[in-house]
Each structure stands twice: as C-alpha cells, then as structure tokens.
C-alpha cells in the first residue's frame, strides 16, 4: 500500500510540474504581437527593397520598362518567404 501511495504522489508531483512549466511557457498577447510583427517585417522588407531596387534599375534603362521592378518584386517575395520559413523553423 505504501508503494502505491508513493507512486501516486510521484505522478501528482510530475503533473503539477508539467502544469507549472506550461504556465510559464504560455505566450502572452504582447509576445504573440511581437512574433507576428517580426514575421511581417521579415516578409515585407525584402519585398519593398526589391521594388525600390527594381524601380531604380528601370529608371536607368532607356524607355518605359517595368521588367526589373517586377523581377525584383518576385525576388523579394521569394526572399521574404524564405526568411519567414527559416525564422519559424529556428524558433520551434
């Protein structure tokens, strides 16, 4: 009977420890907002940079052209998506 009591006590202590750890690791609203904001910046900044670089390259070319702007926009989207993916994988 004593060993059954000890096993039950250990199980309860283990569950209580798990609950305390889960409570400490729970994300707060501010933490989630920062996380989403970081994801947004990691995606948007390469896109904006690509558009500006493409526009600058198009302004250097003779005549009206948007080829560089579109190409750099697509490259910015690709780089931004890779940034977000790597950030999420590294965080978990």
FENRA-V451846 format. One record per backbone hydrogen bond with DSSP energy under -1.0 kcal/mol. CO is the residue of the C=O (numbers start at 1). NH is the residue of the N-H. Records with the same first field share a line. If there is no record, write none. Layout:
CO=NH + NH
This chain:
1=5
2=6
3=7
4=8
5=9
6=10
7=11
8=12
9=13
10=14
11=15
12=16
13=17
14=18
15=19
16=20
17=21
18=22
19=23
20=24
21=25
28=32
29=33
30=34
31=35
32=36
33=37
34=38
35=39
36=40
37=41
38=42
39=43
40=44
41=45
44=48
45=49
46=50
47=51
48=52
49=53
50=54
51=55
52=56
53=57
54=58
55=59
56=60
66=70
67=71
68=72
69=73
70=74
71=75
72=76
73=77
74=78
75=79
76=80
77=81
78=82
79=83
80=84
81=85
82=86
83=87
84=88
85=89
86=90
87=91
88=92
